[in-house]
């Protein structure tokens, strides 16, 4: 049985690291490394996702609430069956992965918790007409 606070992993708490500011489900997250936790409701259903700045926490010693944590609501959703094991995937069956972000899913069995990730692109997303001149044309594959 899951505890009211759970880390989606085993042994040492699962970590996520970001090198630049991002948003997850519309919530701003500053660069850094965080451990990942899920707060369950009274029926042990996922209700809140949170990132904890303390990165040396064993999975049985969940953190207590504090101001430095980044928290937002989540919901367990039905999903195409993938694996009985918990996986973290950038998925493409609800949205696409792009330079500006995508959907990161904690996925197991027939369920998932999607996390909408947004990031400021770090590369040019448009091509000028002068740049396109070198590649525009008709190609034939033989």
C-alpha positions, 0 to 999 in steps of 0.5 A: 500500500502506498503512503500518503506521500510517495516518490515515483521510484525506489530507494533514493527519491527520484530526481529531476534536474533543469538547467534553465527555467521551465514551467510544469503544468503552468507553475514556474520552476527555477533551474536546479535539482529536485526530488519528486513526490506525490501527495495522495488524498484520503483514498490514496489517489494522486492529488498533488505533485511536488518538487523538493529541493532536498535531493538526499531523501530516502523513499521511506522518509518523505519530506514535510511541507515547507515553503521551498517546495514547488507544488501543483495539483495533478490527476491520475488519468486512463492511458494506453497500456504501456508497461506494468512498470513505472516509466517516465516518457515524453509522449506523443499521443496527446501532444508533440515534443517540441523545442518549447516543451512537451508532455512528460508522463509518469506512466504505468499499466493503464494509467498515467499522470501527464506533466505539461513541460514548457521551456523557452527555446534555446535555438532558432525556430525559424529559417530566413529566406537566405538560409532556405535557399540552400535546401529548397528544391525538388529531391529525387530518391533512387 
